[in-house]
Amino acid sequence: MSILLEYTSSINRYCKEITTAPLDIPCPCCKRRLRRHTCTSQTRDVVTKGKVYRIPIIRLRCPKCDKTYSLLPSFVSRYNPYANYIRECIGRWILSGISLTQILQCLCAIQDIPIVSLRSLYRWKRRWLLRFEPWYVKSRIRVAKDLESSRVLLDLYRSNMDARLELDLVFTYSLGADGHSRPRVGKWLDRLNLLAPPDERW
């Protein structure tokens, strides 16, 4: 089982700091403080546009439950080696209607070698469209209910708010929850995963 660690710094900094950083993480089951596992940390690859990083994944153990957890940084997903900012960028292009062949050309790294195959892009597109629509509808309803009593929503629609501005409003309102400021572009997928239950992460 994995626990998502909110990490906003660079991947390089994560690799240098995580093995010695103090961690105060409660157990998801009993809320007792987790301890570092005595075994060595695992490693996994994270693919970025110009480089493949091998990052350490810290293992934690609960002294009461005796359960072991993997501490996964928020800039990567559990079952995907690509950094979240790449997946977010591709998701934005997909939602904007850009064709997958154009996206593939944009993602070409040094010497025109694509970092994502066309087959992967088709798979990602299916997943994005399947996940995004229900999330957006649910979030849009919540935003409308929360702003219903105020004049903010009505004023926005009177000022000719288009679909793009509405999308921006929903993302800002939903991802700026729990007192957080609105995440910058490239960190929206990180925040989505941090706010979602483990089985609903993107």
N, C-alpha and C positions, 0 to 999 in steps of 0.2 A: 504494500500500500504506500502511496506517496502523499506528501504534504507539500503544498505550494508555498515557496518562500518569496515574498515580495522583494524584488531586487531591481533597483532603478539605475545602477551604475553600469559600466561597460563589462563585457565578457572577460576582458583581460584582467580587470580589477577583481572580478569575482574569483577567477582562478588563483590570484595571489592571496586574497583575503579569507576565503571561506574555510580553509583548513585550520586557521587559528582564531577566527572570529568567535566571540562569545554568543551563544545561542540560548535564548529563553523561549522555548516553544512548548506549549502544553500538549499533552496527549489528547487526541480527538475523543477517546473513550472516557478516561477518568479525570482528565484535566491536570494530572500530575506533570511536573516538568520532565521533559525527555532528556536523556543523557546520550552522549555520543557512543556509538557502538564500538566495542573493542576491536572488531575486525577492521581491516583497511577499507577506505572509501572506494566506491565503484567509480568507473569513468564512463563517459559517453561522448559521442561526437555531436557538435552543433555546427551546422552549415550556415555560413553567412555569404554575402555576395563575393567577397574576395578571399575567404579563408575558411578552413575547417578547423575548429577548436576542439580539443579534447579536454572536457571539463570534469572536475571531481564531483561526484554526487555523495553527499554526506549521509551516512546511515545513523539513525537514531533509535534508541530502545527505551521503552517505558519500564521502569523498575517495578511497577505494581502489576500492570497487565502482562508484562513480558512480551509485548508486541514490538515488532521492528518496522520502522518507516524509512522511506527514502525521502530526503529533502531535495525537492526539485526547484530550481530557480524559475522565477516567473517569466523569464525571456524565452523559454522553450516549453514545448508540450511533451506530454508523456510518451506518445507513440509517434512523434514526428521529429526527425533530426534537424529540420530547418528552423532557424531562429524565427520567433513570432513576428518580427518586423517585416520579414520577407512574406510570410503568409498573410499578414494584414494588408500589405501593399498589393498583393495579388488579389485579395478579396475586394479591395476598393476598386481595382480595375475591372474585375468581373461584374461588380454591381453597377459600374459606370457603363457597361455594355461594350467594353473593348474586347476584341476577338482574342482567342487563346494564342493564335500564331503571332499576333502583335505583342502580346505579353511575353511570349518566349523570346522574341527579339530584344525586348527591353531588359530581360534578365540575363543576357549573355555576359559572361565574365571575360577575363583576359583571353585573347586569341579566339574570340567568338564561340567559346564552349558554354552551352547553356547549363545553368546550375540546377534547373528543374526540367525534367523530361515533359514532353507534350502529354504523355499518358498520365503522369502525375497531375498535370494541370486539369485534365478532364475530371479526374477523381476529386480534386480539390473543389472544382466548380460545383459538382453535384453536392458535396458536403456543405459548401458555403450557402448555396441556395436553399437546401433543406433546413439548415439551422437558422439562417438569418431571418427568413420570413416569419416563423412563429415567434422568435425572440423580439423582432421589431413590432409585430402586432401587439404582443403582450406589453412591451415597454411603452408603446404609443398610448395604449388604453390607460396605463398607470400615470403617465404624464398628464393626459387629459383630465383624469379624475383629480389629481393633485392640484392642477392649475384651474380647475373648473370654477372654484369660488372666487378666484382673483380675475382681474381684467387683463392679465398678461397675455393669455392665449388668444382672447378675442382681439386684442390690439394687434397681435402678430398677424392674424389672418386678415384683419382689415388693412394692414400695410402690405398686402399682396405677398404673403409668405409662400414661396414655391416649395416643391418637393425636396430640393436640396437643403434649404434652410430648415425645413421640418425635420429632416434626417439629422441634421447637425444639432437641433434642439433636443431630440430624443437621445442621441448619443451623449451629449453634454449632461443632460439631466440624469440619465441612467448611470453613467460611468463616474459622475462626480458625487456619487452617494457616499454616505458615512463620513461626511466632513472632508472628503478628499477634493482637491482641485481637479479641474478637467485635465485628463492626461494629454500629453502632446502626441502628435501623429507618430505612429510607430510603436506606441505604448498602449493603444486602445485594446488590442487583443490580450495583452498582459492583464489589464484591469478587468476585462470581461471574464477571464479565467479565474481571477482572484475572487470575484463576486459570485461566480456560479458554483453550484454543488459539484463535487468530484465527478459524478456521472454525466454532467451537462457541460463539461469544459470543452472548448473549441479546439 
